[in-house]
Amino acid sequence: MKIKKLALCLPLLLLVGCTNADPVPIAQQPRIPARSQGVDLATDAGRVAQYIKSNGLDFVARYYRTPGSRWPALSANEARALSALGLNVVAVFESHSHHRDYFSYARGYWDAMQAAQQAKAVGQPGGSAIYFAVDFDARGADIVPIDQYFRGITNGLAAAGAGRPEYKVGVYGSGAVCESLKGRGLAQYAWLTNSTAWAGTMNYADWNIRQGRPYATLGFINHDSNEARDDYGGFRLAGM
């Protein structure tokens, strides 16, 4: 999103029928308040987890990345540090999502496979969500390849789970994007951008997470604030 830089593209590869020997743990379901407050940030949150918790926040959104990214991806150690403090983790995959021509079925399939592989390595429990970013002001015909991208995500997650997707799908983007994908059942969760000039954002009400301006009390951390309501697809690691 605004605070993140993006990695070099990888070649498109379609990996069909890949499985992992280790099963994904079933999602723990901590008590979820009606409203929750959190942050998203591009760097390792484990180093500032205690400070985030001490400011009364409930969750941290962190990123799965393509291998060549110069930004660190969410790690198992980081997820453990956050979970141990009672902070929920929100997982989001982002690559070149600010380019209109990035989106296609094949790219969605590849990104879903990458995201599922990283989620398993972290220990993300099954039944929680992985959000996928659409980080530009998509309008009109732009929605068509984005639709195909999320259809690729659906099938990529199913392939990664040997026919049964282990993770739910979320979308980060404008109101127009969230409304289209959630309305068509291609995403179960919507994370609304803080770019209020983007199409449909000012009037979109069916969000699960809504991004906002940085918190003044966390000024030394490069972050965005976020508000979530009810179930938003977050998780803690098993045993935490």
N, C-alpha and C positions, 0 to 999 in steps of 0.2 A: 504494500500500500504506500502511502506517501513516504514513509521513512525507510523503505527498502530498495536496494539496488538489485539487479537481476543477473542471472548467470548466462553463460553462453549456451546456445541451443545444442541439444544432443540430437543425433540422427534419430529418425522415427523408426522404432522397432515395435513389432507386434509380438508380444510374448503370450502365447496361448497355452492354457492348461497348466501353468506353473503352480506348484504347491509347496508348502513348507511343512516339515515334519512336526514342528512344535505347534501345538494348538494355541489359539489366542485365548487368554483368560476371559471369563464372562465379566461384563461390566459391573463394577460395584455401583450401587445407587445411594450415594449420600443424600441426606435430606437437602432438598433444593428450596431455598427461599423464593418468594414470589418475585423479588427483584434482587439482582446481584450486580456488583460493581467490579470491574477488572481493567486490565491493560493489555495491549498487544505491543510487542517489541521485537526487533530484529536480531538482538544479541542474546547471549546466554542469560536467562533470568535467574539461574541458580545463585549467581553471585550477589544478587540484590533481593532474593526471595524474602529474607527476614524483614527487610525494609518495606517491601510491598505489603507483607502481611501486617506489619505494625501500623500501616496507614489504613487498616480496616477494609482492605480489598478482598475479594472472594475468588478471583480466577485470573489466570495469565494465558494469553493466546500466543502460541509460538509456532514456528514454521518447519515444515518438511521442504527440502530443497532438492534440486538436481545436483548430481555429484560435483559439478564444476563451480558451484556457487561460491562466491567469496564471503558470504554470510553464513554463520554457523547454523546448522539444522538443530532442531530439538533432539536432545540426547537422552538416553536412559538415566544417566546420573542427574541431569537437570530435572527430568520428570519426577524422579525419586525425591529430590530436594523440595520441589514444590508440593508434592503429595504429602510428604512428612509434616509439612506446616499446615495442612488442611486446605491448601489452595487447589482448586480445580484447574485442569489444563484443557485448553481448547486448541485443537490441532488444525492447521491450515496449510495447504500446499500452494506454493506460488513459484512460478518461473517467469516467463516472458509475457505475463498476463496484461501488460499495459499496451500491447500491440494488437491491433485489429486482426492482422493476418496470422496470429498465433493459433487461433482456434479452429479445430477440425476434429472429426471423429477419431482419427488415428492418434492425434496428440492427446486427446482426452483419455484414450485407452492406455497409452504409455504413461501418462501422469498418474493415473489411478494405480497402475502396477507399481510404480515407484513409491507412491504414497503408502500403499498397503505394506510394502516391504519394509519401509522405514517405521511404520506404526508397529509392526510386529517386533522389530528390533528394540524399540523403546519399551514395549510391553503394554501398549495401548489396548485396553480391554474391548472385546467385541461388543457391539451394540452402541458404542459411542460414535461420534461423528468425526469426519474429516471434511473441512471446508475447502473449497477450491475457488481461487480468486479470479475475478473479472475486473481488472483495475483500470478501466477507461470508461468514458461516457458513451456507452453503447446505445445506439438509436436505430430505429427502423430495420433495415436489412442486416445490420450488425447482429441482430438476435439470432439469425438463421445459423451461422457457423457456431455460435455459442451454444445453441440448442444441440447441435451435432456433437460438440465437445462433451457436453454432459451426458449424452447417450453413450459416448465412448467411455466416460467415467463409470457409468452403471455397469457396462459389460466388462470393463477392466477390473473392477472390484469383484465382480462375480468370478472371473477367471482366477484372480488371485486367491479366492476362497474356495477353489475347486468346485465352482458352480453355485456356491452360496456366499453372497457378500457378507463380510464380517463387520463392516462399518457402514454407518449411514452417511448420506451425502448432504453437505451444506454448501451454500454459495455465498461468497462475499461479492458485493457489487452495488450498483445503483438500484433505486426503487424499481425501475423498468426491468432490469435483469432479474432481480429477486422475484418480482411479481410473475414474470414469464415462467421461470424455472420452477418455482414452488407451485405455481398454479397448474403446471403440467405434470407435476409429480416427479420431476427430474431432480429435485432437491427437497429434502425434508426439513431443512433449516435454512434461514435467511439471516445474513449478517449485513446490515445496511451501512454503506459507506458514510463518512462524514463530509463528503463532497456534495453539499446540498444543491449545487447548480446542475448536477447530473440529472438526466432524465428520470422523472418519477420519484426522486428521492424525498422531496419535501412532503409529499402526500402519502408515502407508503407506510402502512400501519401494521402489516403482518410480519414484523421482524422478530427474530429470537434474540439477536444481539444488535445493538445500535452503537456505532462508533461516534466518538466526540473529540473535543479538544483535549490536549494534555492537562493533567492535574498539576496545579501550581506547586503542591507539596512534593511532587516527584520531578521537579524541574531538572535535576542533574541526570535523569534517565531519559533517553530518547524513546518516546512512547506515544501512543494514543490512548485516551480513556475509552471505556466501553461500558455500556449498561446492558444487562441481560435479564430476561424474564422467564420464569418457570423453567422448563427443561430446555437447554440450549446445546446439548450434545457434548458437554464437558465430561471429564473423567479424572479419577485418581488411580494410581497404580494399585493393584491388588495387594492387600496386606498393609496398606498405609492408612 
